[in-house]
Amino acid sequence: MRKLLIHCFTLIWILCCFTGCTTITTQPKNNNSDQLSIVTTIFPQYDFARQIAGDHANITMLLKPGAESHSYEPTPQDMKAIENCDLFIYTGGENDVWVDDLLQTLGEKKPDTLRLIDCVPTMNEEIVEGMEHEHEHETILEADIKDRPLSDFLGDYQSVLPYFENGTLDAYISQEAEEHEKSFDTMKQEFLKRKFSDYKTISIQDSSVTVTTSSGSMSGEYAYTGFQTEKDDDGDIRSVWYGYKIKSPIAGMPMYLTFNDHEIGETHSEEDEQTKHIHMRYGNDSIEALMDVDDWAPTYFVSDATAEEIRTAITEHTHHDEEMDEHVWTSPTNAIKIVNKISELMCEKDKKNADTYTANCKEYIAQLESLDQAFIEVVENAKRKTILFGDRFPFLYFAKQYGLNYFAAFTGCSSETEASAATVKFLIDRVKAEDIPVVFTIELSNEKIADSICEATGAKKLTLYSCHNITKEQMETGETYLSMMTKNVESLRTALN
C-alpha cells in the first residue's frame, strides 16, 4: 500500500512540474539561488548541515516540525524540492523506501545523495525481555496447514554450499561475523557446517527424488508421512516441515527426507520466484530425529539461479524477520562520522566556501566530542546501568555506545502506540524490582504507557530526546541536536542515580 501511494504521489509530482509548484517545508536561512541547495528529510541531518553551512547554503527540511517521522509521506512539492537541490540527505532504511522510487523517476535529473545509514555501521533492532514486537510474516495456524505430496516441491535444485566455500558469500559472512561479534573464519566455518550437504544437486519429479554426489547420481521413490511444526518462544508456528519415507530402501539414498520452503505464512513477490529455494534435511533414523537436529539447514536454490541472485536471496531471507535500526544519529560518535561526511560532500560541491565548512565542521565536532565525554562521565559514575522506556526505544546505538541495559515497550521503528497489559505489567514489575527511579518517554509521544507505569510505581517521568524531530516552538526558539542531547545528559544522570 505504501508503495502504491508513492507511485500516486510521483504521478501528481509529474503533473505539478507543469504548474510551477515549489516546496519549502522549513525555511532556509536565505534564498540566494547561487548558494548550495541542500534538502533533508528529518531534523538530525537538517541540523548537522546547518551547523556546517552557517549562512552559506540554503537548507530545507521536508518533515514539518511536530510531525511524526515514521509516518511521513512526501508531497509533490517535496519531490520537486528534491529534484532541484544540489544535495539530498536522507536516513535510508524502511521509512525511506519511497526515495528509491523517486530517484528512479528522476533519472539523470536526480541530485547527489547521502544516506545516514551508509556513514556508520548499522545494527538490527533488538527484541529485549518484555518488549512487544511485530511478526514480520503472517501467523501460521495449524488449521491452515495442508498435507503436501512430494510433487509440490517439483524442480531441479543446486546446493548453496559451494557458494559459501568459493568466496561468493564472503561479504555476507563478514557482515554476519560483525553482527555476532565473531571472527570471519569462525563465522564461515559455522555456515559451512550449517549448510553442509552430501548432495550437489537434487531433482524432484512426482514421487521420485534424484540426488547427485561426487560419485554419481541415484534415485528413490518416497511416500508422504505427514508434517511437523517448529514453534518460536511465544508458541507461534514459525515453520512447517513435510516428511517422506523411501518406499524401497536403496543403497546411498536416505531413508527419510523432510522439506521446508516457507510457502505458509509468507507472501512472495515475482522477484522471489526467480530465486526460489527449499530446505531439505535427510537421514536414516526417523523424521523425529531430523526435527531434533540443531543448526543444520541444507539449502537448495533452483538450478538456474545465478551466484548474484543467490547472494541477494540469502541476505534478504536471513534478515527477513529483522529490521535495521535507523536511528544512527542518537550516538554522538555516530553523529561525528555523519557530520564529517556531510562536510566532505559540501566542500566538494561548493569549493569557494570549503574553508568555512571545514572550520565550522571542526568546531562542531569538538562540541560533539564534549557531549560524548559528558555521557561517558555520567555512565561511569552511575549507581546503575539500566534505563527503562514506557515508549518506543530509538536509542539502540546510544545504549550500545555507553554500555547501557534497557527495557522498553517497543522497538525504535515500531508503529505501535498501545502496549498490551502484559507488557505494561512487565515494565511496572521491572521498575519495582530494580527500584528504577525514572521512566523515559520520547518527544512527540502520547506518554500514556509511561503515565501508567509512573502511576503504579511512583517513578518520575522524563523525556529523552531522540532528536528525530522538534516542535514548531522549539524550531522558533533555536533548539538544536546539541541543545537537546545536552538535556539528555542531565536526564540520564537522574535516571542512573
Secondary structure, DSSP 8 states (H G I E B T S, - for coil): -HHHHHHHHHHHHHHHTTTT----SS--S---TTSEEEEESSHHHHHHHHHHHTTSEEEEE-S-TT--GGG----HHHHHHHHH-SEEEE--SGGGHHHHHHHHHHGGG--EEEEGGGTS--EE----TT-----SS--B-GGG-----GGGG-EEEEESHHHHHSSTTHHHHHHHHHHTT--HHHHHHHHHHHT--S-SEEEEETTEEEEEETTEEEEEEEEEEEEEEEE-TTS-EEEEEEEEEESS--TTS-SEEEEE---SS----HHHHHT-EEEEEEESS-HHHHHT--S---EEEETT--HHHHHHHHHHHHTTT--EE--GGGSHHHHHHHHHHHHHHHHHH-GGGHHHHHHHHHHHHHHHHHHHHHHHHHHHT-S--EEEEEEEE--HHHHHHHT-EEEEEEETT-------HHHHHHHHHHHHHHT--EEEE-TT---HHHHHHHHHH--EEEE----S---HHHHHTT--HHHHHHHHHHHHHHHT-
